[in-house]
């Protein structure tokens, strides 16, 4: 008798995905009640759950097609819809049509980014992301809102800047810039003791001014994409320039060897 696969889903990774989805949904509700700092923090908490669910699934061998699809749907809410609505409720609504269009651009870009990632996950270079990852883009927008709420910035005067940051973050998601995925780092290897002290220092710095530090970290990461792409394109161009030179050198060497052989034969 053939054994049919058991129906059901794996509990542990999907609990983490649900927790991330809940955090994204809570961010929207909190922003509607003008609790913008709580809304921004909820999106960062969703990022933590999003980082954990996939790793837990791989560690416990509980990966499934359902889990992958569920994770994408949760990411769309937490990193596509939630940041756009939080930014809109905080500062973009004062801009009228331009404000909600900027929020829509971010949401649509997140959907396109997730769709492209899902269709190229098996063929793309695992060392790099093509386009800014949606959690990083969400971190920039939510970090902006958190920073504004923390420093009590006036949303009416900050609306245009918020619109630019939201729009640019969305466009970076659908760009062809390369971003490091940090998957080449070997986390299981031993490191010097000073590395642990450095990690403690990082946590201390983040804890002092979390809104400012997190916004700056993810903004610098967003700017690293054009730099990495420019560097890789420049290396490819240099390689293409060097290859013809090497071919010409080899051809001249071969020609000189043939000429030497001909002269030797004539001498004999």
KERORO-112037 format. One record per atom (N, C-alpha, C): x negated, y, z negated; residue in one letter. Coordinates in steps of 0.02 Angstrom, whole numbers, plus 50000, padded with zeros to 5 digits. Example, Ala and Ser with C-alpha at 12.3 -4.5 7.8 and 13.67 -1.06 7.14 Angstrom:
2
493404971649610A
493854977549610A
493404983549610A
493584988849646S
493164994749643S
493555000249606S
//
This chain:
268
499584994050000X
500005000050000X
499565006350000X
499765011250039X
499395017450042X
499585021849982X
499065024849954X
499185029449898X
499295036449924X
499865039049908X
500015045949928X
499705050749878X
499445056349902X
499155061249856X
499675063749807X
499465064549744X
499935066749693X
500125074049704X
500765075349693X
501015082149702X
500855086249640X
500815092749650X
500665097249595X
500065101549610X
499895105849563X
499345110449571X
498885109849511X
498265112049521X
497785112049465X
497945117949420X
497955116749355X
498185121749308X
497675127149294X
497055125149277X
496565129949251X
496395135649299X
496195134249362X
496025139949406X
496625144249423X
497215141149428X
497805145049445X
498055149249387X
497895147249326X
498045151649268X
497635158049273X
496995157249290X
496565163149297X
496805167549354X
497005164549410X
497265168449466X
497905172249446X
498345168849408X
498955172049384X
498795177849337X
498285176949295X
498075182349250X
497835188449290X
497465187249344X
497255192749386X
497845196149420X
498325192149443X
498925194849475X
499315199049425X
499375196549363X
499725200249311X
499385206949297X
498725206949296X
498345213149283X
498475218249338X
498485215949401X
498625220549456X
499325223349452X
499815219049436X
500505221349430X
500585226149372X
500245224649317X
500275229149259X
499985235949275X
499455236149318X
499155242449337X
499665246949371X
500075244049414X
500595247849449X
501105250649399X
501335246349354X
501835248549304X
501545253949259X
500915253149238X
500605258149194X
500535264849229X
500365264749293X
500295271049330X
500965274549339X
501495270649345X
502165273549351X
502375277049286X
502085274849230X
502215277949165X
501685282849144X
501265284949194X
500735289949183X
500195287549134X
500105281049128X
499565278249088X
498995276249136X
498655281249162X
498195280049217X
497555276649194X
497325278149134X
496725274849109X
496855267349100X
497425265549072X
497595258449064X
497675255049132X
497955258649180X
498045255849247X
497375254249280X
496905258949273X
496245257849303X
495875252149269X
495915251749203X
495585246349166X
495885239649186X
496535239449197X
496875233149216X
496605230549282X
496445235049329X
496175232749394X
495475229849384X
495075232849340X
494415229949326X
494475223249292X
494975222449249X
495095215849218X
495295210749270X
495695212849320X
495875208449374X
495255206149413X
494765210549419X
494145208749453X
493785203149415X
493795203449349X
493475198249309X
493815191549319X
494485191449318X
494845185249329X
494735182649400X
494685187149449X
494565185049518X
493875181949526X
493385184449488X
492715181549491X
492695174749457X
493135173749408X
493115167549369X
493485161749402X
494055163149435X
494485157649457X
494135153249509X
493795156249557X
493445152249607X
492865148249577X
492485151449533X
491915147949502X
492155142149457X
492685143349420X
492965138049378X
493215132249421X
493535133849477X
493785128649522X
493215124349550X
492655127649567X
492085123849593X
491745119849538X
491695122649479X
491365119149424X
491765113049401X
492425113649402X
492855108149379X
493105103749436X
492885105249497X
493095101449556X
493855101449564X
494155107349555X
494875108049560X
495065112849617X
494655112849670X
494805117049728X
495375114149767X
495775118449797X
496345116149837X
496535121549886X
496885119549940X
497125124349989X
497645129049958X
498055126249913X
498545130449879X
498195135849837X
497675133949801X
497305138649760X
496995144249801X
496735142449860X
496425147549903X
496945152549929X
497535149949949X
498055154449974X
498335158749918X
498425155649860X
498695159349802X
498205164949781X
497565163449784X
497055168349767X
497075174249815X
497175172949879X
497215178349928X
497825182749916X
498395179649900X
498995183549885X
498895187849823X
498575185049772X
498445188849711X
497965194549724X
497455193249766X
496975198549783X
497315204249820X
497795202649862X
498145207849900X
498525212449852X
498815209649800X
499175213749751X
498695217649708X
498185214249681X
497745217349632X
497255222249663X
497025220849725X
496495224949756X
496725228549819X
497345227549839X
497605231049897X
498175235749879X
498695233049849X
499285237149832X
499165241149768X
498925237849715X
498855241249650X
498405247449653X
497785247049680X
497375253049680X
497685258749721X
498005257049777X
498305262249819X
498875265749781X
499295261949747X
499855264949711X
499615268749649X
499105266249616X
498835269849558X
498545276549580X
498165276549635X
497895282849662X
498445287549684X
498975284749715X
499525288849738X
499895292049679X
500045288049629X
500405290649571X
499995295749532X
499325295249537X
498905299949500X
498805306549536X
498605306349599X
498425312549633X
498685313249704X
498825307549738X
498995308049809X
499705310349822X
500145309349772X
500845311149785X
500925318649796X
500475322749770X
500525329949779X
500355332149850X
500065327649890X
499885329349959X
500445327750008X
500995324949983X
501545323450027X
501405317550073X
501555318350137X
501485313050186X
500755310750192X
500285315450190X
499575313650196X
499365309150138X
499645310450080X
499475306350021X
499685299150028X
500315298050047X
500535291050051X
500245287550112X
500065291350164X
499725288350221X
499025285950202X
498675289950161X
498015287850137X
498075281450095X
498595281150053X
498705275050013X
498865269150058X
499255270350111X
499425264850157X
498805262450195X
498375267050216X
497755265150250X
497345260450207X
497295261950143X
496925257550098X
497255250750092X
497925250650086X
498275244250079X
498215240050142X
498305243150200X
498255239450263X
497545236950274X
497045241050257X
496355238950264X
496195233050220X
496465232950160X
496355227250115X
496655220850144X
497255221350173X
497565215550204X
497155212950263X
496915217550305X
496495215650362X
495835212650339X
495555215550286X
494915213050260X
494995205850234X
495525204550197X
495645197850171X
495785192850227X
496165194950278X
496305190550334X
495665188850372X
495235193750383X
494605192450418X
494155187850377X
494145188950312X
493725184750269X
493965177550271X
494615176450267X
494885169650266X
494765165950331X
494755169550388X
494655166250452X
493925165150470X
493465168450435X
492755167650450X
492355164750392X
492705162250342X
492355159950282X
491885154050296X
492045150050347X
491625144250361X
491065145450410X
491085151150445X
490595152550497X
490145158550482X
490355162950439X
489975169050425X
489365167450382X
488865171850386X
488265171350344X
488465172550271X
488345167550229X
488565168050160X
488175173150120X
487605175450146X
487205180450110X
487515187350113X
487955188550162X
488225195250172X
488985194950181X
489305200350160X
490005201550176X
490035206250236X
490495205050282X
490615209750336X
491155214550314X
490965220750300X
491425225550272X
491405225250196X
491595230750166X
491605231150093X
492125226450065X
491945222450016X
492415217749985X
492975221549951X
493575218749954X
494165222149927X
494105223549852X
493815219049810X
493745220849739X
493285226849729X
492745227349769X
492295233149763X
492645239549784X
493035239349838X
493415245249859X
493925247249806X
494255242249777X
494735243549723X
494395246649663X
493775244349649X
493405247049592X
493235254449603X
493085256349665X
492945263449679X
493555267749667X
494125265549693X
494745269549687X
494985269649614X
494995263949582X
495215263749512X
494705267249467X
494065266749483X
493555270349445X
493645277849451X
493845280149510X
493985287249521X
494565289549476X
495095285449474X
495675287249432X
495485287049358X
495115281949339X
494895281349269X
494465287349249X
494025289349294X
493585295049282X
493995301449276X
494495302249320X
494915308149316X
495325308449253X
495595302649232X
495995302449170X
495565303449109X
494955300649111X
494505301049053X
494255308149042X
494105311749097X
493855318549092X
494415323749100X
495035321349102X
495625325649106X
495585330549165X
495395327749223X
495375331849283X
496085333249307X
496185339049337X
496845340949361X
496975337449428X
497465332849430X
497605329249493X
497795333749551X
498105339449536X
498315344049590X
497715346949627X
497185348449592X
496585351149624X
496125345649650X
496225339549628X
495795333949647X
496105329749702X
496695331749727X
497065327649774X
496705326449839X
496395331549868X
496055330849932X
495455326149925X
495075326949871X
494495322549860X
494725315349849X
495265314449812X
495545307749801X
495765304649867X
496055308749911X
496275306249977X
495675304050018X
495135307950016X
494535306150055X
494225299650028X
494165299149962X
493865293149932X
494285287049947X
494945287649941X
495385281949954X
495345279750027X
495355284650072X
495335283050144X
494675279950164X
494125282950142X
493465280350160X
493365273350132X
493595272150070X
493535265450041X
493915260350083X
494505262350108X
494885257850150X
494535256450216X
494265261650247X
493935260750312X
493295256550305X
492955257150249X
492355253050239X
492525245650235X
493125244050212X
493325237050208X
493385233850277X
493605237750327X
493695234950394X
493115236750440X
492585239450412X
491995241150452X
491585234850465X
491065235550507X
490615230050521X
489955230650482X
489945234950432X
489355235550390X
489245229150350X
488615227450340X
488445221450301X
488335223350228X
488625219550183X
488545220550112X
488285214050080X
487815214750035X
487535208950002X
488065205449960X
488105198849966X
488575194949926X
488265192449861X
487605193349854X
487225191249795X
487245183649785X
487435179949838X
487465172749832X
486775169549839X
486275173549862X
485605170749868X
485245170649800X
485545174149751X
485245174049684X
485375167349651X
484845164249625X
484905157649593X
485025158649519X
485665158549501X
485855160149432X
485655154649383X
485545148549407X
485395142949362X
484665142349345X
484235146249378X
483525145749364X
483335149549301X
482765147649272X
482525151049213X
482255157949232X
482345162649187X
482105169549198X
481695171649137X
481255176649145X
480875179149087X
481345181849033X
481105181848972X
481505184248916X
481705191548924X
481285195448958X
481435202548967X
482055203649010X
482235198649050X
482835199249091X
483455199549047X
483455195848992X
484015195948945X
484065202848913X
483495205748895X
483495212448866X
483755217548916X
483585216648979X
483835221149031X
484595220649036X
484865214549032X
485595213649035X
485935217148976X
485625216648917X
485905220048858X
485905227548869X
485365230148899X
485325237248913X
485865239448962X
485995235249012X
486525236849061X
487195237349026X
487355232648982X
487995232748946X
488045238948902X
487495240948871X
487495246848828X
487635253148869X
487305253548928X
487405259448971X
488125259748995X
488405254049015X
489095253949039X
489575255848982X
489425253448922X
489875254748865X
489875262048845X
489335265748858X
489315272748838X
489805276948879X
489795276148944X
490245279848988X
490505275049041X
490965270549024X
491165265349072X
491465268049136X
491875273149132X
492195275849192X
491675278649240X
491225282649215X
490725285849257X
490235280749285X
489975276349241X
489465271549262X
489745266549313X
490335263949302X
490625259149349X
490785262449416X
491025268549414X
491165272049477X
490525273249516X
489985275049482X
489355276249516X
489055269749543X
489105264349505X
488825257849526X
489165255549591X
489825255649592X
490185253149651X
490145257949709X
490065264449695X
489965269249749X
489285268149782X
488775266849742X
488105265449770X
488125258949810X
488495254049786X
488565247749823X
488915249049891X
489415253349891X
489755255049954X
489285258450002X
488835262649977X
488345266050020X
487795261450043X
487695255850009X
487155251250029X
487305247750095X
487945247150113X
488135243650175X
487835246750237X
487935253350248X
487615256450307X
486865255850307X
486555256250248X
485815255650244X
485585248650263X
485925243450237X
485735236550254X
485835235250328X
486395237750355X
486535236650426X
486025240150470X
485845246350453X
485345250050491X
484675246450488X
484495243950430X
483865240450422X
483845234150464X
484385230250463X
484405223950501X
484395225350576X
484755230550599X
484755232250670X
484065234450692X
483725238250649X
483045240550665X
482565234650670X
482635229650626X
482205223750628X
482325219750692X
482965219250713X
483125215650775X
482815219250835X
482875225950837X
482575229750892X
481825228950895X
481505229150836X
480775228250834X
480575221250858X
480985216350841X
480845209450863X
480915208850938X
481435212050966X
481525211751038X
480965215451076X
480705220751045X
480155224451076X
479505220451073X
479405216851017X
478795213051008X
478775206851051X
479345203751063X
479365197451101X
479115198251173X
479315203451210X
479035204251278X
478285205151277X
478025208751226X
477315209751221X
476945203151211X
477245198951167X
476935192451155X
476955188151218X
477515188551255X
477575184651317X
477075186951368X
476985193651373X
476505196351421X
475795194351402X
475645194351338X
474975192351315X
474835185151331X
475335180751319X
475245173751335X
475165172751410X
475545176551450X
475485175851523X
474805178151547X
474535183551518X
473865185951538X
473325180951518X
473415177851459X
472935172751438X
472945166851485X
473545164751506X
473595159051551X
473285160751619X
473405167051642X
473115169051706X
472365169351703X
472095171851649X
471355172251642X
471055165251638X
471395160551605X
471145153751601X
471145150551671X
471675151751711X
471695148951779X
471145151951822X
471015158551812X
470485161751851X
469805158951832X
469695157651768X
469055154751746X
468965147751774X
469515143851773X
469465137051800X
469305137151876X
469615142051912X
469485142651984X
468755144451998X
468495149251959X
467795151251967X
467325145451951X
467485141551900X
467055135851883X
467045130651938X
467635129451969X
467675124652023X
467275126852084X
467325133552099X
466945136152155X
466195135752142X
465995136852081X
465275136452064X
465025129352072X
465435124552051X
465235117552059X
465195115752132X
//
